[in-house]
Amino acid sequence: MANDNKLVDEYEKLQNLKNELDVKIEELKKEIVNLAREKNTDMLLGTSKKCSIREYIKVIYPENKTRIIELIKEKGLYEKFSSINYFKLGPAIVKGNIDYDIQNLVRKEKAFRLSLLDI
């Protein structure tokens, strides 16, 4: 069996590397967008790939969503725009706090989540 320290240290190293890569990717995206704007184009070429740059509108919702939810309900749009909250439904199913008929429609399996903590 492998050494605990070695496995955890390798996992930490890769997590840190992933985080560093995510930051670098975001920085590169910004540079690519700026270059495309300077060149007035939506396509940049690499050695073996091309990069399409498409601008889109990102919707930013208010932190306090109470008013927007109230309005959606008032306008009769709630059913159209609401969806299952899997983060709440899952634990309710695991704990058996949900109707038996609903529990019978799902499958449960064991999974693992790893978290790194400072020593």
N, C-alpha and C positions, 0 to 999 in steps of 0.2 A: 504494500500500500504506500502511496506517495506521502511525503512529508507535509504536514499541515501548513507550516510556515511557507514552504516553497509554493504551494498551490495558492494560498491567500495572497502572498506577495506578487505572484505572477498575475493574478486577477486584478489586484490593485494597480499594478503597472499598466496593464492593458486598459483599465478604466480611465486612468489618467491620460494615457495616450489618446484614447477615444475623445475625451473632453478637449484636449489640445487640438486634435484634428477638427472637431466641430467648430472651435473658435477660428481656426485657420480657414476652414471652408466658408464661414460667414464673411470673413475679411476678403477672401478671393471673390465671392459673389458680389460684394460691394464694388471691388475694383473692376470686375467684368462689366457691371452695369454702368459704372462711370465711363469706362472706355467706349462702350457701345453708344452712350449718349454723345461723347465727344466726336465719334465717327458718324453719328446720325444713322446708325444701323441697328438691326435687331438680330444680327448673326455675326459671330466671330469664329474664326477658324483656328484650330490647333493643328498639330502635326498629323494626328490620326483621327481627330474628332472635330465636329463643329458644335458650337454652343448657340442655341436659340435663346434669345432674351425676350420675354413677354411680360409686359406690365399688366397688372391686374389690380382691382380694387379689393382691399382687405377690409372686412367689416370688424370694427373694434367695439365690443359691447361694453356698457357701463359695468363697473365693479358690482354695484348694487343693482341687481336685475329685477327687483320687486316691481318697479313701475312699468318696465317693458313687458313683464309677464302679465301684469294686471291689464294693460292695454290689449295684449294679444287675446286674452280671455274675453274682454269686453267686446272686441271686434269679431268674436266667434271664430278665431283662427287657431285656438289652442290645440285642437285635435290634429290639425294639419301640420303644425310645427313642433309638437311635442314628440318625444321618443322615450324609449326605455332607458332608464338610468342603470346601466349594467354594474356600476360601482356600488350601488345600493341593493340592487336585486340579487346579485351574486351572494353576498354575505347572508341575506335573508334566507336564500335557498339552502345554503350550507348549514345554517342554524336551525332549519326546519320551521322558520317563522313565516312561511308562505303557504298558500293553499296547496293541498295534496295534488290536485289535478295539474297545477303548474309544475310542481316538482317532478312529476312523471314525464314531463316533456323534455327535461334536460338530462344531461349526463354529467357525472362528477368524476374527476380524476385528480390524482395527486400531482402537484407541480412544486417547483422550488424557486424561491426568490432569494438572491444573494444581496447583501448590503455590506458595504465597507464602513467601518467605524474607526475613528482615531483611537490609539491606545493611550 
